[in-house]
């Protein structure tokens, strides 16, 4: 019988898991390295263990025991490092037009930039540049989102930010845009959150997964009706692109309410 665990054995931080949670956590990660501990035994014995290094700062260890397989997953993000975040971009198709993926990436970046500007009290900068095409141009270089990995098939995107505040803004963006109806993504994020509870970001991720129903209230922070109208249009365009839904859909309406009102 197989058993599944989260956390590093050598750190004494182990939590029981199950197959469903394990699949949620490893989905979208790519194998980037491997290690066969059997070859590292100097006494000629067998360690009955091998490892697979994954994108998104992950490691799978598989042990053979008399009771069966012991499958262990842990994060390789150090305490002083910012972890990546894995987001499912498209869940319907194994192949998709490149322009569709490009459209959704652009929408995600615009929504993230808007939340980041709001989080850092820089909406005045946005008001002064209402005609700008790419809102990320208003951010500093270390606030931009970076792509670490894009896994085909399920189309999971692994994104990373250079500064901790931007990582918080990215979490907030996901929380504001997705409603509880998007169960597949939220279940994965909650599984990631339980894993990160063992790591430096545990408290922040735990709060994120428990407090999804809040608003950013951007409209109240803008100084003019012109700005509110222009930015609301940018939000609707970004949500249509990111969620791949029309603006009259319930997903877009709810996300717009959480962002603007």
N, C-alpha and C positions, 0 to 999 in steps of 0.2 A: 504494500500500500504506500502511495506517495504522500509526503507531507510537504507543506509549503510554509516558508518563514520569511519575515522581513527583518533587515538589520544585520549588522556585522557581528559574527560570533566573537571575534577577538576584542571587541569593545563591550561585550556583555549586554548589547542592546538588541534583543531578539523579541519579535512579536509573532504569534501564530497567524497564519493567513490561510487562504484556500485557493483553489484552482481559478475560480472566477475573478477574484481580486488580482491574482498573479497575471492573468491574461490582460486585464485592464491596464496594469502597470507596464507590461513589456510591449503592448501593442504600439506600433509606430516607431519603435527603436530598431536600429540596424546594428548588426554585429560588426564591430570594428577591430576586435582582437580576440585572442584565445590563448588558453594555457592548459597544458596537460601536466598535472602535478605528478603523474606516474613517472615521468622522465626525470623528475628532480629528486627522487629518493636515492641517496648514495648507498644505502644498504641493500639495494636490489629488491626491496619490498614494493608493495603496491599501496598507493595512497587512496585509490578508489575515489578520485575527485578530479573534476576538470572545471574550468571557468570560461565564460564568454563575456568579454567586455562589450558594452553596448553604447550607442550614442545616447545623448541625454544624461551623461554621468551615471551610468548604471552598470551593474555587474551581477551576472548569474553564476552561482556556484551550485554544482550538482554533485551530491555525495551518494555513493552506494553503501547502504547499511544492511544488516541482516533483516531489518524490518521492511526494507524497500528503498525507494528513492527519496532523498531529502533535497528539495529544491529551495535554494536560498537566494533572495534578491536583496541588494543593498545599494544605496547611493554612494558614489565616489566623490561627491562634492565635499570639499573641506569646509570646516566651520567658518572660515573667513572668506569663503567664495560665494558667489551668487549662483544659485542653481538655474538650469534651463527650465523652460515650461513647454510642455507638449500639448498642442492643440490640434483637434481634428478639423481639417479644412473642408473636406468633401467626404461624404459618407455613402454616396449612392453608386459611384462608378469606379471601376478599376482603371479605365483610361478616360481622359477628359481633355478638352481643348486647352492648349497652353494659355490662351487669352482668358479663359474662365478662371484659371488659377491666378493669373496675373491680376485680374479684376478683384478677386477676393483678397489677395495680399494687399492691394492698394487700399481697399476699404478698411481692412484691419489696421493698417498703419495710420490712416486718417483718424479713426476712432481713438486709437491709442494716443496719438499726438494731442488730440483735443482733451482727453482725460488728463494727460501729463501737464498740459498748460493750466488746466483748472486746479490740479493738485498743488501746483507751485505758484498760484496766484498770478499767472501771466496771461489771463484772458484779455487784458488790455492790449497786449502785443498782437493778439489775434484780431481784435477790433480794428487795430491800425493797419491790418493786412488782410482785409476781407476778400480781396481778389486773388490771393495766392493759391496756386494750384495744389501744391503738396504741403500739407500742414507740418510734416516732419522737417521741412526747411526752417521752421521757427524754433527747432530744438537744437541743442548743442550736440556735437559729434558723439559724446559719450552717453547721450540719452537715446540714441537711435536703436532700433531693434535689429538684431543680427540673427541670421539663419544658420543654425548648426547642422540641421539634417532635415530632409524631406523624404519621408518613407512612402513609396508607391503603394498602390492597391487601396489601402484605407486612407491614404493621403493625410498622414499626421505630420505636422510641422513642429520642429523643435526650435524654439526661439530663445534668445538670450539678450540680456542688457548688461552694459558695463557698470552701471551704478545701481545701488540698492533701491533708491527711491523710484527709479524707472521700473524696476521689477515689481514694486508695489503698485505702480500705476497700471502695469500690464495685467496684474491680477484683478485690479478693480475694473479694468475694461472688460475682461471676460465675464466678471460677475454682473456687470451692468447690462451687457449685451445679451447674454443667454438667460433664458428663464428656466424655471424648474421643468418645463415641458421638454427641454433638450436633455433627456435623461442619459443618453449615451455619453455625452461629453461630461456631464456633471458627475456621473458615477466614476469616470476615469479620473477627474480632478480630485474627487474625494479619496480615491485610492492613492493617488500621488500625495495627497495631503497627509494621509496616515503614514506613508513612508517618510515624508519630510518631518513628521513629528519627532522622528529619531535624529533629525539633523538641525542645523542652525535656523532654518526657516519654519520650524514646526508651529510656533505660536501664530505667526502671521498667516500661514496656510490654513490652520485650524479655524481662525476667525473668519477667513475668507469663505470657507465652505459652509459655515454656520450662518453667515449674515449676507445672503445673496439678495435679499429684497430691500434695497435702499436706493436712494436717488442722489444724483450729483447736483441737481438744481442749477444748471448752468444759466438758464434764463434769468434767474434772480440776481446773478452776478454781472450781467451785461448792462451797459450804460444807456443803450438806445434801442428803440424799436427796430431800426434798420439793422443793427448788429444781431438782434434776436432772430429776425426773419432770415438773414443771410446764413447764420450759423445753424439754424434749424434745418435749412435746406441742405447744408453740408452734412449734417447728422443723418438726414433721411437718405441721402445719396450713399453715404458710407455704410449704413445699415443694409440698404438694398444690395450693395456689392458684397459685403461680408457675409450676410446671412443667405444670399441668393434667394431672396423673397421680395415680392412687390411691396411697395410702401403701404398698401392698404391691408396687408396681412397682419394677423394678430401679433406675430413675433416682432415685426418692425415697430408696430404701434407701442407695444409694451416696452421695448428697449428704448424707443424715443422718449417715452414718458420718464423712464428712470434716468436718462441722461439730461433732459432739458427741464423738467418740471420740479 
